[in-house]
């Protein structure tokens, strides 16, 4: 991967938010889509997460809401549930955000999100 300012800024932000989980996602893409891994670092983390205007906690709350509402992104939701906890969200706040999505995305999406949260919370307790 080509190192540039966007990449470096994104890599640092990814490590700050997701830690080893983010690094594992990038590593898992190297053999199939290294350009996609680079884009994933540069755009969301180098360009968007690094913008002023929202703190990381607010950004992760928004991401959890969006991924829960999608209803088909459990692996990504789990990564961002961990990220939310890493940047200061409480388990209670996360549960409330996911429950709020039942109004807009339906009970199945909220249930899937709650089950993902339950799994992440249990893993972090170990």
C-alpha positions in Angstrom: 0.0 0.0 0.0 1.2 3.5 -0.8 1.8 5.6 2.2 0.5 9.2 2.1 -0.8 11.8 4.5 -4.5 10.5 4.2 -3.3 7.0 4.7 -1.2 7.8 7.7 -3.9 10.0 9.3 -6.5 7.3 8.7 -4.2 4.5 10.1 -3.7 6.5 13.3 -7.4 7.2 13.6 -8.3 3.5 12.9 -5.9 2.4 15.7 -7.3 5.0 18.1 -10.9 3.9 17.5 -10.8 0.2 16.7 -7.4 -1.0 18.0 -6.5 -4.5 17.0 -10.0 -5.2 15.6 -9.5 -2.6 12.9 -6.0 -3.8 12.1 -7.3 -7.4 11.7 -9.9 -6.1 9.2 -7.2 -4.4 7.1 -4.9 -7.4 7.4 -7.7 -9.7 6.2 -8.1 -7.7 3.0 -4.4 -7.7 2.0 -4.5 -10.9 0.0 -7.8 -10.2 -1.8 -8.2 -6.4 -2.1 -5.3 -4.4 -0.8 -6.5 -1.3 -2.7 -9.9 -1.6 -0.9 -8.0 -1.8 2.4 -6.1 1.4 1.5 -9.4 3.1 0.6 -11.0 2.0 3.8 -8.2 3.6 5.8 -8.0 6.8 3.7 -11.6 7.7 3.2 -13.6 6.8 6.4 -10.8 7.2 8.9 -8.4 9.6 7.2 -11.1 11.9 5.8 -14.4 11.4 7.7 -13.5 10.3 11.2 -10.7 12.9 11.3 -13.0 15.9 10.6 -13.9 18.4 13.3 -17.5 18.9 14.3 -18.3 15.6 16.0 -16.3 13.8 18.7 -15.5 10.1 18.3 -18.2 9.0 20.7 -20.9 10.8 18.7 -19.6 9.3 15.4 -19.7 5.8 16.8 -23.2 6.3 18.1 -24.2 7.3 14.6 -22.4 4.3 13.1 -24.1 1.9 15.5 -27.5 3.3 14.6 -26.8 3.0 10.9 -25.4 -0.5 11.0 -28.2 -1.7 13.3 -30.8 -0.1 10.9 -29.1 -1.9 7.9 -29.8 -5.2 9.6 -27.3 -7.1 7.5 -23.9 -5.9 8.8 -23.4 -7.9 12.0 -19.6 -8.3 11.6 -19.1 -4.5 11.1 -21.6 -3.7 13.9 -19.5 -5.8 16.3 -16.4 -4.0 15.3 -18.1 -0.6 15.9 -19.7 -1.8 19.2 -16.1 -2.4 20.4 -15.0 0.9 19.0 -17.9 2.8 20.7 -16.8 1.3 24.0 -13.2 2.2 23.2 -14.1 5.9 22.8 -16.3 6.2 25.9 -19.8 5.0 25.1 -21.3 3.0 27.9 -23.1 -0.3 27.4 -26.4 1.4 28.5 -26.0 4.1 25.8 -25.3 1.5 23.2 -28.4 -0.5 24.2 -30.5 2.6 24.1 -29.3 3.5 20.6 -30.0 0.0 19.3 -33.5 0.0 20.9 -34.2 3.4 19.3 -33.6 1.7 15.9 -36.7 -0.5 16.5 -38.8 2.6 15.7 -37.1 3.3 12.4 -35.7 0.0 11.2 -38.0 -2.5 12.9 -37.8 -5.0 15.7 -35.8 -7.6 13.8 -33.0 -5.2 13.1 -33.0 -4.0 16.7 -33.0 -7.6 18.0 -30.1 -8.5 15.8 -28.3 -5.4 17.1 -29.0 -6.3 20.7 -27.8 -9.8 20.2 -24.6 -8.5 18.6 -24.1 -6.1 21.6 -24.7 -8.9 24.1 -22.0 -10.9 22.4 -19.5 -8.0 22.3 -20.2 -7.1 25.9 -19.7 -10.7 27.0 -16.4 -11.0 25.1 -15.1 -7.8 26.6 -15.9 -9.1 30.2 -13.5 -12.1 29.6 
